[in-house]
Amino acid sequence: MLLLDSLNPQKRQSLQALTQDFDPQKPTLVVYSGPSGVGKGVLRNALYTGKSDYGLGYEGKPWQQFQTTVSATTRPMRKGESEGVDYYFINNDTFTKKVQAHDFLEFKPSGSGDMYGTPKSEVARIHQLGFLPVLEIETEGKKEIDKLKPAYNILSVFVLPPPSQDTALKQELSAQVGIALSDYSTLKPLAQALSVPNLAGQMTTLYSRLNTRNSENTEKRLLRLAKAVAEIEEASHYDVAIVNDTLTEAVPKLQAVFETAYEASQVTSPSKTVDSK
C-alpha cells in the first residue's frame, strides 16, 4: 500500500508505477473505499464541483473526468431520489435474474435484507462517455472486484481518518462504548481499538464527524465505528491510502490518484469494454 502523504516527485513516481503494467486491452476502473464518517462523499464532491459540503469552506478547481457508478438496489425509492441517478430500483426477481446472468461486478445484502449491486453495464457506460468509472464500495465489495483483475485494470484507494488528539472526546467515546457494550457484543472490537493509541485517535475523529451529521442515535454511531475498525484493518490491501485531514490537503491527492487511473484508461479504446453480461 502506498500512503500518499505528499505529492512530491518521489510519491508521484510511486503512484505512476501502480499503473505501469496496466493492459491497454482492458478497461480501467477505480475502487474507492473508507469507513463511515471519513468523508468519502465530501472529498469526492469537492473534487468534482470545486466546493465542499457541510460548509467546510473549500474552493478549488473542479476535476470532472470521472463518474461514480450507480448501483442497483431492491429497496424502495425514497423521497427525493431519482431512478438512474441515486440508484437503479429493481425488484427481487429482476435482481436475482441479473445475478444468475452475471450482470453485476459485485453484489451484497444490506443489514435490512435489501440487495445492492454494481452493474457491469455501468462501467461500460462510463467508459463509452470517455470518463473514469469510480466504484464507491465497501471493503467486502472490493474483495469481489479483485477477482475481476483478469478482465479489468483496477486501482484501489482507501480514505483514512486522521487521529484526533482530543483527549476529552476520546474519554467520552470510551464511556459511551462502556455503557453500550453490555447490550451490543459487536462493540467489543471497538473497545479493544480504543486501547491502541493511533487507532483510538482515528475512531475519535470518526466519532466526532458522525456526531456532526447528527443523523443517528448514539448506539447506531457506535455500531458504525465498530464496523470501521474492521474496515481500517483492510486498508493495507488497497493500492493507495489517503488521509482525509483537511480538504485542502486531501483533494489534490485524490485528484492525483484519479488522474493516474484516468491517464491509464485513455490508452484503452472505449470500444474495448467488457461485455455487460
Order of alpha helices (4+ residues) and beta strands (2+ residues): beta-alpha-beta-alpha-beta-beta-beta-alpha-beta-beta-alpha-beta-alpha-beta-alpha-alpha-alpha-alpha-beta-alpha
